[in-house]
Amino acid sequence: MMRALTAPRVDHLLALYYYTFDNNKPTGNAAMTDLDDVPTPQGQLTLKLLATRQDTNLYGDIPGGWLVGHMDQAAELAAGRIAHGRTATVAIEAMDFLCPVREGSTVNIFTGLREIGRSSIKIDVEVWIRPPHERNPDELQKVTEARFVMVAMDDNGRIRAVPDGH
């Protein structure tokens, strides 16, 4: 069940979060990921950035590639702590952008451990922003989320096992 959001842009977010069910299994956005159930950041704050004028496109928005690059960096930081060293991205699962990021927004990237395999680590990554001029400093808007699949690497760039007792 989806809970109501208190953000000022509720109508925009609700339009992008569509939930349908087929044989009691979610489809649409709900099927893509199970992270959308709670409209608050999940995981731990890993990166916090300011979107500046030099990061924008011609319209003053932050390009999706800029966000993906920072999401990858956050996933690598989180996976590196678990792997006790170097990791590399091998896959990024589906990603939808829910709202634009404007110049001056504070970008908060949260990460959470999803799964550890023999050599792989799945990290859930969410991006939440505080738009410029937001009156409530605690008010965040969700921008996107994705699952990053990382692998542990040795010093020679070969895949290695994730240490036990991470």
N, C-alpha and C positions, 0 to 999 in steps of 0.2 A: 504494500500500500504506500502511496506517495504522500508525504506530509506537505502541508502548505508552507511556502516560504514567506519570510517577512521582508525580504529584500525589496527595494523600490521597483525593480525590474521583473517582478513576479510574472507578469503576463508574458514577457518575452521568454523567460526560462520555461514556463509551463508549456508554451507552444512548441518548444524544442524537445521537451521530455514527453515522449508519447509512450504509453504503456498499453499494449493489447495482449490478449491471452488466447492461446490455441491449445486445447486439451490441457488446461491448467499450467501451461508452460509459457513464460513471457516471450513476446516477440518485440520487434522494434528496438528502441533504445534499451529497454529492460533486458532483452536477450543478449545484446552486445556485451554488457558487463553487469556485474552485480554490485557495482560501487555506487550506483545512483540512488540507493534507497534512502539515505539520510542527507539532507541538504546542508551539511556542515563539513568542513575539511576532515579528511580521514588520514591518519598517519602522522608522521612528525615533520615539522617544518625543516626543510633541508636547505633551501635557497630562498633568499629574499632580495629582490632587485628593484630598481627604479627604471621604468621604461622612459627613455629620454628621446629628445628630438632626433638625435643621430640614428636611432633605432627604427624610425618610422618610415612608412611608404609615402607616396605623394599626397595621400589623404589624411595623414596624421595618425594612422592606425599602425599598430605593431604587426608585422607580417607573421604568419603562422610558423614559418621556418625558424624565426628568431625564438619563438616559444619552444618549438620542438628541440632545438639545440640546447636550450637551458634545461628542459625536461630530461634530456639525455645525460647532461652533466649531473643533475640531481640523482638520477638512477645509478649512474656510475659511482657517485660518492656513497650512496647507500649500499650498493652491492659490494664495493671495495672494502667496506667495514666488515661485511660478512665473510668475504673471500680472503681477507687479510692480504690484500694486494690488488694487482692489476685485474681489470675486467674489460670486456668489450661487449657492445650491443650486437646481438644477432637477429633480433626481431622487435618490432613495435606492433602491438595489436591495434585494432581500429581506433580511430580518434575522430571526434566531432567537435567543432568549435561552437560554443553556445552564445557567445557575445564578443564583440570586438574589444581589443585592449587599446586604449588611447594613450598618447603621450602624457607623462606625469603620473600614470597609474603605478601603484606599488604592486609588484608581482610576487606572490607567495607560492612556492612550489613545495608540496608535501609528498613524502614517500612512505610506503609501507611494504613490508615483506609479505609476499604472497605465497611463495613456494621455493624450496631448495631441492634441487636434484643432485646428481653426482657431480656434475661440473657446471650446472646452470643455476641461475637465481632469477626468479620472477619478482619484479618490483612494480607495485601499483604507484602511479604518479598522478597527482591532481594539481591543477593550476587554479588559484583563486586570486582575484585582484581586489584592491581597494582603489576605486577610481579617484582621480584628482577631484578635489572640492567635495568629497563625500563628507557629510556633516557628522555622521556617526563613525568614529575611528574603528569600531569593532565590526562594522558592516562589510562583509566580503561577498563578492559575486564569483560564482564558479565559471571558469572559461572552458576548460577541457580536462580530460583524463585519458590515460592510456596505460596499458601494461607493457613494460619493457622486459625483454628476456635478455639476460646478461650471461656471459660465460667467464669463468675464472681463467686467467692466462698466466703462464710462467714468464720469466724474464726474456725468453726467446720467442715469445708470441705464440706458443703452443697451448692448447687447451689443457687444463689440469683440474684435478678434483678440488671441490670446496672442502676446506678442513672441517673435521668433526668438532663439535663444541663451539661453533661460531659464536 
